């Protein structure tokens, strides 16, 4: 399959913005080959090349299992908060260089300021991905839209970051706060969800014995 430019390239096995910088949008074969070569030398792992999604980006925290799985308020990314001239990418620079406790990068908006029908479409896409990949208990799902506004799943984070300090821009606790939950309530809720899943399985095994 031949993908049209611009393309987006990144290491296939990293996280936390590693290997994702302002260079990752490639507008030509020459740019793509140069970036891929640098990434291969630096990370020594396969490189994922995909069509660049130029629409807005969101992240959705999900709690629960089966029909009880629910989305917390959607977090939207505000790329206008990035430095002037920076491409709309939430990568290494934005996470670790431009965002500091002294000068926080106000890139998140929760709940995202979007129409409810659009929010419902995003939640639906996130939940379908959550169930399709067999996620359990909780997950954070990153979604970016096409230029036409169609939500596309970028990745799933079944072990999402949960830093308790609001200044750390950790999205799952941020979404929980928007839903009226304290940090302790979030952790207790996830533990309860997991306990109910495990204890329910044990009950089924006991009944079948």
Backbone as ProteinMPNN parsed JSONL, in Angstrom:
{"seq_chain_A": "XXXXXXXXXXXXXXXXXXXXXXXXXXXXXXXXXXXXXXXXXXXXXXXXXXXXXXXXXXXXXXXXXXXXXXXXXXXXXXXXXXXXXXXXXXXXXXXXXXXXXXXXXXXXXXXXXXXXXXXXXXXXXXXXXXXXXXXXXXXXXXXXXXXXXXXXXXXXXXXXXXXXXXXXXXXXXXXXXXXXXXXXXXXXXXXXXXXXXXXXXXXXXXXXX", "coords_chain_A": {"N_chain_A": [[0.839, -1.195, 0.0], [0.633, 2.147, -0.917], [1.347, 5.041, 0.75], [0.215, 8.382, 0.876], [2.081, 11.445, 1.021], [1.762, 14.135, 3.464], [3.696, 12.081, 5.747], [3.937, 10.301, 8.853], [6.43, 9.334, 11.061], [7.704, 7.12, 13.542], [9.314, 5.579, 16.42], [8.493, 2.156, 16.963], [8.201, 0.963, 19.436], [8.331, 2.591, 21.679], [7.576, 5.03, 24.302], [6.058, 7.81, 26.094], [6.72, 10.005, 24.537], [9.228, 9.555, 23.446], [11.434, 9.666, 20.771], [9.697, 11.104, 19.23], [9.463, 14.069, 17.711], [9.623, 17.507, 16.576], [10.412, 16.935, 14.038], [9.071, 14.78, 12.981], [6.947, 14.806, 11.161], [6.859, 14.139, 7.839], [7.415, 15.415, 4.681], [8.353, 14.576, 2.279], [10.033, 11.986, 0.369], [12.765, 12.073, 0.808], [12.972, 13.411, 3.298], [11.684, 11.519, 4.889], [13.357, 9.238, 4.676], [15.711, 10.221, 5.813], [14.884, 10.81, 8.452], [13.976, 8.25, 9.29], [16.361, 6.814, 9.183], [17.848, 8.099, 11.208], [16.23, 7.521, 13.438], [16.335, 4.711, 13.506], [19.048, 4.294, 14.04], [19.223, 5.499, 16.546], [17.302, 4.236, 18.202], [17.184, 1.549, 17.567], [15.146, -0.29, 16.697], [12.047, -1.373, 15.114], [10.515, 0.973, 12.83], [7.589, 2.819, 12.768], [5.526, 3.83, 10.202], [3.095, 6.024, 9.167], [0.041, 7.456, 7.843], [-0.224, 10.968, 8.088], [-2.231, 12.561, 10.448], [-4.094, 15.356, 10.37], [-5.998, 16.643, 11.877], [-7.788, 17.653, 14.935], [-6.715, 16.581, 18.266], [-7.295, 14.177, 20.845], [-7.604, 12.689, 24.118], [-8.817, 9.848, 25.809], [-9.952, 8.624, 28.807], [-10.839, 5.499, 30.107], [-12.847, 3.608, 32.269], [-13.636, 0.489, 33.775], [-15.306, -2.648, 32.896], [-16.586, -4.753, 30.282], [-20.045, -4.227, 29.657], [-20.175, -2.243, 31.524], [-18.119, -0.495, 31.179], [-16.951, 2.81, 30.961], [-16.516, 6.168, 29.768], [-14.428, 8.746, 30.969], [-14.516, 12.369, 31.289], [-13.601, 13.907, 28.203], [-10.304, 14.684, 27.209], [-8.903, 17.39, 25.586], [-6.388, 18.47, 23.248], [-4.589, 21.448, 23.034], [-3.093, 22.831, 20.581], [-2.383, 25.391, 20.016], [-1.098, 26.306, 22.186], [1.522, 25.625, 21.99], [4.968, 26.598, 21.302], [5.547, 29.382, 19.062], [5.451, 28.583, 15.654], [5.917, 25.89, 16.013], [5.115, 22.575, 14.982], [1.862, 20.926, 15.087], [2.214, 18.793, 17.265], [2.282, 16.601, 19.957], [4.887, 15.86, 21.338], [8.215, 14.847, 22.321], [9.571, 17.288, 22.912], [7.447, 18.976, 23.705], [6.467, 17.598, 25.935], [8.61, 17.312, 27.709], [10.483, 19.371, 27.545], [9.409, 21.939, 26.906], [7.355, 22.13, 28.729], [7.289, 22.929, 31.964], [7.492, 23.054, 35.586], [7.922, 25.629, 36.392], [7.199, 27.131, 34.173], [4.468, 26.232, 33.042], [3.017, 24.361, 30.371], [0.138, 25.111, 28.895], [-1.515, 23.029, 27.577], [-3.586, 21.241, 27.69], [-7.132, 20.675, 27.74], [-9.889, 20.128, 29.618], [-13.124, 19.35, 30.533], [-12.996, 18.671, 26.983], [-13.652, 21.317, 24.73], [-15.954, 20.842, 22.757], [-18.609, 20.057, 20.381], [-21.434, 18.144, 21.561], [-22.316, 15.978, 19.989], [-20.043, 15.369, 18.528], [-18.311, 14.716, 20.609], [-19.577, 12.403, 21.535], [-19.156, 10.722, 19.371], [-16.379, 10.426, 19.506], [-16.127, 9.174, 22.018], [-17.457, 6.779, 21.436], [-15.785, 5.607, 19.475], [-13.474, 5.257, 21.036], [-14.39, 3.439, 23.035], [-15.063, 1.231, 21.457], [-12.56, 0.465, 20.495], [-11.316, -0.16, 22.905], [-12.79, -2.426, 23.759], [-12.366, -4.11, 21.559], [-9.661, -4.761, 21.672], [-9.498, -6.12, 24.0], [-9.078, -4.864, 26.496], [-8.704, -4.321, 30.051], [-10.235, -3.199, 33.016], [-9.046, -0.458, 33.068], [-7.936, 2.193, 30.905], [-6.132, 4.429, 28.747], [-6.921, 6.145, 25.871], [-5.618, 7.367, 22.932], [-6.629, 9.642, 20.523], [-6.745, 10.901, 17.272], [-7.835, 13.155, 14.777], [-8.842, 13.031, 11.314], [-8.316, 15.366, 8.584], [-10.877, 15.928, 7.862], [-12.27, 15.572, 10.169], [-12.782, 13.023, 11.181], [-12.627, 10.734, 13.797], [-9.733, 8.893, 14.706], [-8.051, 6.08, 15.993], [-5.034, 6.374, 17.648], [-3.302, 5.19, 19.57], [-3.407, 2.812, 22.308], [-3.228, 2.946, 25.816], [-2.798, 0.819, 28.151], [-1.636, 0.833, 30.638], [-1.751, 3.533, 31.935], [-0.254, 6.788, 32.567], [-0.349, 8.117, 35.878], [0.155, 10.389, 37.507], [-0.086, 12.159, 40.552], [0.013, 14.935, 41.093], [-1.563, 17.81, 40.015], [-0.14, 19.639, 38.468], [1.48, 18.168, 36.873], [0.292, 17.411, 34.532], [-1.011, 14.925, 34.004], [-3.073, 12.796, 32.305], [-5.213, 10.932, 32.936], [-5.758, 11.238, 35.776], [-6.467, 13.942, 35.516], [-8.813, 13.853, 33.93], [-10.385, 12.419, 35.707], [-10.625, 14.246, 37.804], [-12.155, 16.174, 36.513], [-14.473, 14.764, 36.365], [-15.322, 14.858, 38.928], [-13.96, 13.314, 40.782], [-11.64, 12.564, 43.357], [-8.049, 12.078, 43.567], [-7.465, 9.857, 45.198], [-9.951, 8.587, 45.144], [-10.07, 7.849, 42.459], [-7.984, 5.896, 42.272], [-8.945, 4.016, 44.125], [-11.323, 3.33, 42.869], [-10.459, 2.065, 40.492], [-9.076, -0.098, 41.606], [-11.221, -1.408, 42.821], [-12.763, -2.065, 40.572], [-11.04, -3.907, 39.309], [-10.893, -5.861, 41.316], [-13.55, -6.755, 41.396], [-13.739, -7.89, 38.869], [-11.861, -10.005, 39.03], [-12.766, -11.475, 41.276], [-15.278, -12.188, 40.405], [-14.639, -13.928, 38.331], [-13.486, -15.968, 39.808], [-15.705, -16.891, 41.21], [-17.207, -17.936, 39.122], [-15.562, -20.053, 38.32], [-15.666, -21.603, 40.615], [-18.357, -22.316, 40.635], [-18.453, -23.909, 38.397], [-16.96, -26.045, 39.098]], "CA_chain_A": [[0.0, 0.0, 0.0], [1.414, 3.377, -1.009], [0.755, 6.105, 1.541], [0.543, 9.713, 0.365], [2.667, 12.411, 1.954], [2.794, 13.918, 4.489], [3.676, 10.87, 6.551], [4.434, 10.453, 10.222], [7.263, 8.186, 11.405], [8.081, 7.104, 14.957], [9.706, 4.243, 16.89], [7.304, 1.33, 17.19], [8.142, 0.339, 20.75], [8.656, 3.546, 22.737], [6.467, 5.74, 24.929], [6.391, 9.076, 26.749], [7.236, 10.974, 23.582], [10.571, 9.236, 22.966], [11.533, 9.508, 19.322], [8.703, 11.93, 18.547], [9.886, 15.462, 17.802], [9.069, 18.365, 15.528], [10.863, 16.429, 12.739], [8.435, 13.526, 12.602], [6.089, 14.962, 9.975], [7.727, 14.08, 6.653], [6.706, 15.894, 3.494], [8.974, 14.037, 1.072], [10.767, 10.733, 0.566], [14.082, 12.393, 1.373], [12.791, 13.673, 4.727], [11.322, 10.263, 5.54], [14.534, 8.377, 4.753], [16.647, 10.805, 6.774], [14.336, 10.615, 9.795], [13.969, 6.821, 9.606], [17.74, 6.428, 9.467], [18.213, 8.609, 12.54], [15.488, 6.779, 14.458], [16.86, 3.354, 13.564], [20.343, 4.336, 14.719], [19.064, 5.906, 17.946], [16.431, 3.378, 19.008], [17.449, 0.141, 17.221], [13.878, -1.009, 16.695], [11.276, -1.036, 13.915], [9.941, 2.31, 12.71], [6.207, 2.83, 12.293], [5.239, 4.922, 9.269], [1.648, 6.081, 8.988], [-0.47, 8.704, 7.301], [-0.309, 12.038, 9.076], [-3.579, 13.035, 10.746], [-3.915, 16.801, 10.577], [-7.105, 17.191, 12.651], [-7.594, 17.814, 16.382], [-6.311, 15.388, 19.018], [-7.954, 14.0, 22.133], [-7.302, 11.447, 24.829], [-10.023, 9.411, 26.511], [-9.749, 7.644, 29.868], [-11.958, 4.574, 30.246], [-12.852, 2.781, 33.471], [-14.662, -0.543, 33.806], [-15.236, -3.833, 32.046], [-17.829, -5.152, 29.647], [-21.046, -3.177, 29.442], [-20.016, -1.199, 32.542], [-17.018, 0.404, 30.814], [-17.425, 4.172, 30.699], [-15.492, 7.17, 29.491], [-14.34, 9.962, 31.757], [-14.538, 13.532, 30.394], [-12.57, 13.895, 27.164], [-9.236, 15.677, 27.277], [-8.51, 17.908, 24.289], [-5.073, 19.089, 23.186], [-4.602, 22.797, 22.46], [-1.793, 23.024, 19.948], [-2.045, 26.811, 19.987], [-0.266, 26.581, 23.344], [2.915, 25.329, 21.661], [5.72, 27.767, 20.856], [5.281, 29.845, 17.699], [6.138, 27.853, 14.595], [6.006, 24.451, 16.283], [4.018, 21.809, 14.373], [0.889, 20.427, 16.078], [2.605, 17.462, 17.725], [2.561, 16.523, 21.38], [6.002, 14.936, 21.397], [9.207, 14.938, 23.388], [9.827, 18.673, 23.31], [6.292, 19.51, 24.419], [6.267, 16.908, 27.201], [9.736, 17.311, 28.633], [11.329, 20.556, 27.433], [8.617, 23.175, 26.922], [6.42, 22.093, 29.853], [8.007, 22.851, 33.225], [6.717, 23.547, 36.723], [8.069, 27.082, 36.431], [6.445, 27.661, 33.034], [3.642, 25.124, 32.537], [2.452, 24.441, 29.026], [-1.312, 24.931, 29.053], [-1.904, 22.369, 26.329], [-4.759, 20.396, 27.884], [-8.44, 21.249, 28.031], [-10.76, 19.047, 30.071], [-13.55, 18.625, 29.33], [-12.72, 19.311, 25.697], [-14.711, 22.231, 24.286], [-16.409, 20.357, 21.453], [-20.041, 19.735, 20.398], [-21.732, 16.867, 22.201], [-22.382, 14.885, 19.018], [-18.66, 15.023, 18.22], [-17.805, 14.031, 21.795], [-20.16, 11.062, 21.557], [-18.46, 9.944, 18.344], [-15.059, 10.114, 20.05], [-16.313, 8.157, 23.06], [-17.834, 5.517, 20.79], [-14.571, 5.055, 18.865], [-12.595, 4.822, 22.117], [-14.937, 2.243, 23.664], [-14.953, 0.1, 20.521], [-11.156, 0.044, 20.504], [-11.091, -0.757, 24.229], [-13.357, -3.775, 23.764], [-11.783, -4.923, 20.486], [-8.334, -5.225, 22.072], [-9.599, -6.872, 25.236], [-8.546, -4.132, 27.648], [-9.361, -4.632, 31.312], [-10.219, -2.31, 34.18], [-8.885, 0.941, 32.687], [-7.061, 2.427, 29.765], [-6.217, 5.75, 28.142], [-6.893, 5.964, 24.422], [-5.286, 8.594, 22.218], [-7.381, 9.738, 19.277], [-6.488, 12.089, 16.461], [-8.822, 13.186, 13.696], [-8.432, 13.394, 9.964], [-8.62, 16.759, 8.244], [-12.334, 16.035, 7.758], [-12.854, 15.446, 11.492], [-13.103, 11.642, 11.556], [-11.735, 10.26, 14.865], [-8.936, 7.704, 14.424], [-7.293, 5.651, 17.164], [-3.584, 6.414, 17.482], [-2.757, 4.122, 20.397], [-4.041, 2.537, 23.584], [-2.29, 2.9, 26.933], [-3.465, 0.046, 29.207], [-1.014, 1.219, 31.91], [-1.571, 4.97, 31.711], [0.359, 7.581, 33.617], [-1.316, 8.553, 36.9], [0.83, 11.279, 38.445], [-1.14, 12.793, 41.358], [0.11, 16.391, 41.135], [-2.216, 18.398, 38.831], [0.822, 20.38, 37.654], [2.222, 17.241, 36.024], [-0.437, 17.173, 33.279], [-1.303, 13.51, 33.812], [-4.415, 12.931, 31.729], [-6.262, 10.162, 33.602], [-6.198, 11.993, 36.956], [-7.118, 15.177, 35.071], [-10.181, 13.512, 33.536], [-11.106, 12.03, 36.922], [-10.979, 15.478, 38.521], [-13.259, 16.794, 35.788], [-15.666, 13.962, 36.671], [-15.641, 15.026, 40.332], [-13.282, 12.313, 41.594], [-10.313, 12.866, 43.869], [-7.046, 11.101, 43.138], [-7.668, 8.632, 45.973], [-11.158, 7.92, 44.64], [-9.714, 7.223, 41.189], [-7.23, 4.667, 42.527], [-9.85, 3.07, 44.778], [-12.292, 2.863, 41.872], [-9.794, 1.103, 39.607], [-8.831, -1.307, 42.39], [-12.509, -2.078, 43.001], [-13.128, -2.647, 39.276], [-10.205, -5.092, 39.101], [-11.3, -6.88, 42.296], [-14.821, -7.334, 40.971], [-13.474, -8.766, 37.714], [-11.161, -11.211, 39.467], [-13.614, -12.259, 42.169], [-16.335, -12.756, 39.583], [-14.06, -15.083, 37.625], [-13.317, -17.058, 40.791], [-17.031, -17.429, 41.493], [-17.593, -18.756, 37.978], [-14.793, -21.285, 38.377], [-16.179, -22.414, 41.724], [-19.658, -22.867, 40.228], [-18.257, -24.933, 37.376], [-16.197, -27.179, 39.665]], "C_chain_A": [[0.873, 1.243, 0.0], [0.694, 4.493, -0.273], [1.156, 7.465, 0.969], [1.205, 10.571, 1.441], [1.642, 13.502, 2.266], [2.573, 12.636, 5.278], [4.256, 11.17, 7.936], [5.198, 9.19, 10.577], [7.68, 8.283, 12.865], [8.553, 5.702, 15.326], [8.462, 3.441, 17.262], [7.136, 0.908, 18.64], [8.448, 1.289, 21.899], [7.388, 4.168, 23.319], [6.969, 7.046, 25.505], [7.044, 10.079, 25.813], [8.616, 10.665, 23.049], [10.557, 8.998, 21.458], [10.519, 10.305, 18.54], [9.059, 13.395, 18.784], [9.232, 16.26, 16.675], [9.49, 17.907, 14.138], [9.983, 15.319, 12.187], [7.421, 13.618, 11.474], [6.994, 15.068, 8.76], [6.911, 14.451, 5.412], [7.29, 15.349, 2.195], [9.692, 12.733, 1.405], [12.128, 10.998, 1.214], [13.982, 12.655, 2.877], [12.507, 12.381, 5.482], [12.542, 9.364, 5.705], [15.533, 8.906, 5.776], [16.168, 10.576, 8.207], [14.391, 9.142, 10.194], [15.378, 6.336, 9.934], [18.175, 6.878, 10.849], [17.512, 7.824, 13.646], [16.013, 5.348, 14.606], [18.197, 3.32, 14.3], [20.18, 4.637, 16.217], [18.33, 4.874, 18.788], [16.566, 1.897, 18.699], [16.199, -0.731, 17.345], [13.103, -0.622, 15.443], [10.704, 0.381, 13.988], [8.542, 2.186, 12.126], [5.997, 4.053, 11.412], [3.744, 4.896, 8.972], [1.247, 7.414, 8.389], [-0.604, 9.751, 8.394], [-1.748, 12.516, 9.209], [-3.499, 14.499, 11.145], [-5.024, 17.445, 11.406], [-6.8, 17.303, 14.133], [-7.292, 16.477, 17.064], [-6.963, 15.391, 20.395], [-7.399, 12.755, 22.812], [-8.479, 11.141, 25.742], [-9.645, 8.359, 27.547], [-11.017, 6.811, 30.018], [-11.767, 3.763, 31.519], [-13.929, 1.712, 33.328], [-14.424, -1.68, 32.836], [-16.601, -4.135, 31.448], [-18.766, -3.979, 29.411], [-20.934, -2.038, 30.445], [-18.891, -0.219, 32.204], [-17.569, 1.778, 30.438], [-16.249, 5.117, 30.481], [-15.562, 8.297, 30.514], [-14.364, 11.157, 30.792], [-13.341, 13.562, 29.445], [-11.567, 15.02, 27.397], [-8.875, 16.096, 25.855], [-7.134, 18.547, 24.355], [-5.165, 20.421, 22.441], [-3.22, 23.08, 21.868], [-1.414, 24.495, 19.81], [-1.221, 27.22, 21.198], [1.213, 26.299, 23.089], [3.641, 26.6, 21.234], [5.413, 28.119, 19.405], [6.119, 29.051, 16.696], [6.244, 26.363, 14.818], [4.853, 23.72, 15.605], [3.097, 21.239, 15.447], [1.156, 18.981, 16.483], [2.871, 17.524, 19.222], [3.634, 15.466, 21.588], [6.964, 15.245, 22.53], [9.432, 16.37, 23.855], [8.689, 19.227, 24.159], [6.141, 18.882, 25.797], [7.371, 17.178, 28.213], [10.614, 18.563, 28.578], [10.538, 21.851, 27.579], [7.667, 23.248, 28.107], [7.203, 21.9, 31.147], [7.116, 23.365, 34.351], [6.775, 25.063, 36.811], [7.258, 27.755, 35.331], [5.603, 26.544, 32.426], [3.088, 25.403, 31.149], [0.966, 24.126, 29.122], [-1.902, 24.289, 27.8], [-3.181, 21.555, 26.465], [-6.01, 21.21, 28.199], [-9.376, 20.098, 28.396], [-11.876, 19.601, 30.945], [-13.234, 19.409, 28.045], [-13.919, 20.141, 25.251], [-15.128, 21.876, 22.863], [-17.905, 20.067, 21.532], [-20.297, 18.334, 20.944], [-21.804, 15.72, 21.195], [-20.988, 14.428, 18.606], [-18.038, 14.274, 19.393], [-18.323, 12.601, 21.865], [-19.494, 10.164, 20.521], [-17.076, 9.529, 18.841], [-15.162, 9.033, 21.123], [-16.627, 6.796, 22.457], [-16.621, 4.837, 20.173], [-13.644, 4.505, 19.943], [-13.094, 3.531, 22.756], [-14.833, 1.031, 22.745], [-13.521, -0.419, 20.478], [-10.82, -0.678, 21.809], [-11.588, -2.203, 24.26], [-12.684, -4.67, 22.718], [-10.429, -5.498, 20.887], [-8.332, -5.905, 23.436], [-8.994, -6.182, 26.442], [-9.36, -4.446, 28.9], [-9.184, -3.484, 32.305], [-10.091, -0.827, 33.833], [-7.926, 1.055, 31.513], [-7.177, 3.902, 29.379], [-6.009, 5.587, 26.649], [-6.671, 7.305, 23.754], [-5.94, 8.566, 20.841], [-7.009, 11.028, 18.563], [-7.393, 12.014, 15.23], [-8.168, 13.477, 12.349], [-8.754, 14.869, 9.729], [-10.12, 16.997, 8.167], [-13.031, 15.864, 9.109], [-13.247, 14.041, 11.902], [-12.137, 11.151, 12.628], [-11.046, 8.947, 14.474], [-8.125, 7.36, 15.671], [-5.803, 5.668, 16.833], [-2.933, 5.3, 18.296], [-3.584, 3.966, 21.661], [-2.959, 2.408, 24.653], [-2.945, 2.156, 28.099], [-2.832, 0.235, 30.584], [-0.719, 2.711, 31.829], [-0.851, 5.646, 32.873], [-0.695, 8.097, 34.589], [-0.616, 9.422, 37.945], [-0.211, 12.087, 39.222], [-1.13, 14.312, 41.339], [-0.537, 16.987, 39.89], [-1.255, 19.15, 37.924], [1.586, 19.482, 36.693], [1.493, 16.876, 34.74], [-0.639, 15.682, 32.988], [-2.787, 13.369, 33.478], [-5.503, 12.146, 32.459], [-6.693, 10.834, 34.903], [-6.901, 13.3, 36.597], [-8.568, 14.921, 34.696], [-11.012, 13.117, 34.75], [-11.517, 13.269, 37.716], [-12.154, 16.169, 37.851], [-14.571, 16.052, 36.029], [-16.056, 14.051, 38.144], [-14.985, 14.036, 41.263], [-11.959, 12.862, 42.116], [-9.334, 11.818, 43.355], [-7.23, 9.779, 43.881], [-8.896, 7.863, 45.49], [-10.893, 7.234, 43.308], [-9.011, 5.893, 41.425], [-8.12, 3.612, 43.17], [-10.862, 2.498, 43.793], [-11.674, 1.818, 40.96], [-9.514, -0.202, 40.35], [-10.121, -2.102, 42.584], [-12.963, -2.75, 41.707], [-12.348, -3.94, 39.037], [-10.61, -6.216, 40.058], [-12.6, -7.551, 41.874], [-14.629, -8.269, 39.778], [-12.861, -10.084, 38.158], [-12.049, -12.083, 40.349], [-14.774, -12.877, 41.405], [-15.868, -13.981, 38.819], [-13.899, -16.262, 38.568], [-14.659, -17.704, 41.112], [-17.495, -18.342, 40.362], [-16.855, -20.075, 37.982], [-15.305, -22.207, 39.474], [-17.51, -23.057, 41.341], [-19.506, -23.986, 39.226], [-17.556, -26.167, 37.925], [-17.118, -28.304, 40.124]], "O_chain_A": [[1.764, 1.373, 0.84], [-0.43, 4.853, -0.622], [2.317, 7.671, 0.618], [0.913, 10.429, 2.628], [0.759, 13.776, 1.454], [1.447, 12.17, 5.457], [4.962, 12.158, 8.141], [4.677, 8.086, 10.414], [7.972, 9.366, 13.371], [8.233, 4.738, 14.63], [7.5, 3.983, 17.807], [6.036, 0.53, 19.043], [8.793, 0.837, 22.991], [6.276, 3.87, 22.883], [8.157, 7.359, 25.42], [7.836, 10.914, 26.251], [9.144, 11.447, 22.259], [9.754, 8.216, 20.949], [10.469, 10.207, 17.314], [8.969, 13.897, 19.905], [8.399, 15.747, 15.927], [8.982, 18.429, 13.146], [10.135, 14.948, 11.023], [7.068, 12.596, 10.886], [7.807, 15.988, 8.665], [5.86, 13.869, 5.142], [6.767, 15.636, 1.118], [9.928, 12.42, 2.572], [12.579, 10.232, 2.066], [14.814, 12.174, 3.645], [13.022, 12.169, 6.579], [12.738, 8.785, 6.774], [16.134, 8.131, 6.52], [16.953, 10.193, 9.073], [14.804, 8.816, 11.307], [15.567, 5.54, 10.854], [18.804, 6.115, 11.582], [18.12, 7.5, 14.666], [16.12, 4.839, 15.722], [18.446, 2.414, 15.095], [20.909, 4.096, 17.048], [18.68, 4.651, 19.947], [16.111, 1.064, 19.483], [16.205, -1.767, 18.01], [13.456, 0.35, 14.776], [10.445, 0.908, 15.069], [8.341, 1.525, 11.107], [6.261, 5.18, 11.831], [3.199, 3.867, 8.574], [2.009, 8.38, 8.421], [-1.051, 9.448, 9.5], [-2.403, 12.836, 8.217], [-2.89, 14.833, 12.161], [-5.005, 18.657, 11.623], [-5.665, 17.07, 14.547], [-7.569, 15.403, 16.529], [-7.157, 16.434, 21.02], [-6.807, 11.887, 22.171], [-9.06, 12.032, 26.361], [-9.082, 7.32, 27.203], [-12.126, 7.345, 30.051], [-10.668, 3.291, 31.811], [-15.015, 1.99, 32.819], [-13.469, -1.673, 32.06], [-17.636, -3.814, 32.032], [-18.345, -2.89, 29.021], [-21.53, -0.979, 30.246], [-18.736, 0.792, 32.889], [-18.538, 1.884, 29.685], [-15.139, 4.879, 30.956], [-16.65, 8.744, 30.876], [-14.24, 10.961, 29.583], [-12.212, 13.276, 29.843], [-11.932, 16.147, 27.733], [-8.576, 15.248, 25.014], [-6.748, 19.1, 25.385], [-5.745, 20.503, 21.359], [-2.305, 23.512, 22.569], [-0.262, 24.817, 19.521], [-0.702, 28.335, 21.252], [2.065, 26.691, 23.887], [3.001, 27.577, 20.845], [5.059, 27.246, 18.612], [7.325, 28.874, 16.867], [6.624, 25.632, 13.903], [3.72, 24.197, 15.648], [3.51, 21.085, 16.597], [0.427, 18.067, 16.099], [3.599, 18.397, 19.695], [3.343, 14.33, 21.963], [6.591, 15.821, 23.552], [9.477, 16.636, 25.056], [8.917, 19.861, 25.19], [5.729, 19.56, 26.738], [7.119, 17.265, 29.415], [11.413, 18.787, 29.487], [10.956, 22.758, 28.298], [7.214, 24.338, 28.457], [7.727, 20.814, 31.395], [6.111, 24.031, 34.103], [5.821, 25.71, 37.242], [6.694, 28.829, 35.539], [5.981, 25.969, 31.405], [2.741, 26.535, 30.81], [0.588, 22.989, 29.403], [-2.673, 24.906, 27.065], [-3.801, 21.21, 25.459], [-5.956, 22.267, 28.826], [-9.623, 19.206, 27.584], [-11.62, 20.239, 31.966], [-13.211, 20.64, 28.037], [-15.065, 19.71, 25.383], [-14.715, 22.518, 21.897], [-18.43, 19.852, 22.624], [-19.46, 17.444, 20.798], [-21.397, 14.602, 21.509], [-20.769, 13.241, 18.363], [-17.313, 13.3, 19.189], [-17.577, 11.687, 22.218], [-19.29, 8.976, 20.769], [-16.653, 8.395, 18.617], [-14.373, 8.087, 21.135], [-16.117, 5.776, 22.919], [-16.441, 3.628, 20.326], [-13.09, 3.417, 19.79], [-12.303, 2.619, 22.996], [-14.546, -0.074, 23.205], [-13.305, -1.63, 20.43], [-10.118, -1.689, 21.803], [-10.886, -3.096, 24.734], [-12.46, -5.854, 22.967], [-10.087, -6.609, 20.482], [-7.269, -6.23, 23.965], [-8.45, -6.846, 27.325], [-10.541, -4.788, 28.824], [-8.112, -2.887, 32.407], [-10.924, -0.021, 34.249], [-7.202, 0.115, 31.185], [-8.191, 4.545, 29.65], [-5.04, 4.966, 26.211], [-7.422, 8.256, 23.969], [-5.819, 7.592, 20.097], [-6.965, 12.101, 19.165], [-7.672, 10.931, 14.716], [-7.098, 14.08, 12.266], [-9.378, 15.527, 10.562], [-10.591, 18.114, 8.377], [-14.252, 15.996, 9.191], [-13.977, 13.872, 12.878], [-10.929, 11.149, 12.395], [-11.684, 8.018, 13.979], [-7.578, 8.247, 16.326], [-5.366, 5.055, 15.859], [-2.107, 4.551, 17.776], [-4.351, 4.851, 22.04], [-1.901, 1.825, 24.412], [-3.581, 2.782, 28.947], [-3.42, -0.157, 31.592], [0.436, 3.109, 31.671], [-0.839, 5.148, 33.999], [-1.796, 8.47, 34.183], [-0.786, 9.204, 39.144], [-1.127, 12.645, 38.619], [-2.175, 14.928, 41.55], [-0.087, 16.688, 38.784], [-1.52, 19.289, 36.73], [2.267, 19.974, 35.794], [2.019, 16.109, 33.934], [-0.457, 15.236, 31.855], [-3.65, 13.768, 34.26], [-6.621, 12.645, 32.592], [-7.893, 10.993, 35.125], [-7.826, 13.72, 37.294], [-9.457, 15.676, 35.091], [-12.199, 13.435, 34.825], [-12.629, 13.333, 38.24], [-13.044, 16.689, 38.524], [-15.65, 16.634, 35.913], [-17.009, 13.4, 38.572], [-15.393, 13.912, 42.417], [-11.241, 13.551, 41.391], [-9.733, 10.804, 42.782], [-7.161, 8.709, 43.277], [-8.881, 6.633, 45.434], [-11.428, 6.156, 43.049], [-9.395, 4.876, 40.848], [-8.056, 2.439, 42.801], [-11.217, 1.322, 43.871], [-12.295, 0.792, 40.682], [-9.691, -1.286, 39.795], [-10.111, -3.332, 42.519], [-13.483, -3.865, 41.732], [-12.919, -4.946, 38.617], [-10.666, -7.382, 39.665], [-12.738, -8.77, 41.98], [-15.277, -9.311, 39.688], [-13.285, -11.153, 37.72], [-12.078, -13.302, 40.184], [-15.207, -13.982, 41.73], [-16.607, -14.955, 38.674], [-14.139, -17.41, 38.193], [-14.743, -18.922, 41.269], [-18.097, -19.388, 40.604], [-17.444, -21.113, 37.682], [-15.374, -23.423, 39.301], [-17.763, -24.212, 41.683], [-20.319, -24.91, 39.191], [-17.557, -27.219, 37.285], [-16.644, -29.325, 40.622]]}, "name": "protein", "num_of_chains": 1, "seq": "XXXXXXXXXXXXXXXXXXXXXXXXXXXXXXXXXXXXXXXXXXXXXXXXXXXXXXXXXXXXXXXXXXXXXXXXXXXXXXXXXXXXXXXXXXXXXXXXXXXXXXXXXXXXXXXXXXXXXXXXXXXXXXXXXXXXXXXXXXXXXXXXXXXXXXXXXXXXXXXXXXXXXXXXXXXXXXXXXXXXXXXXXXXXXXXXXXXXXXXXXXXXXXXXX"}
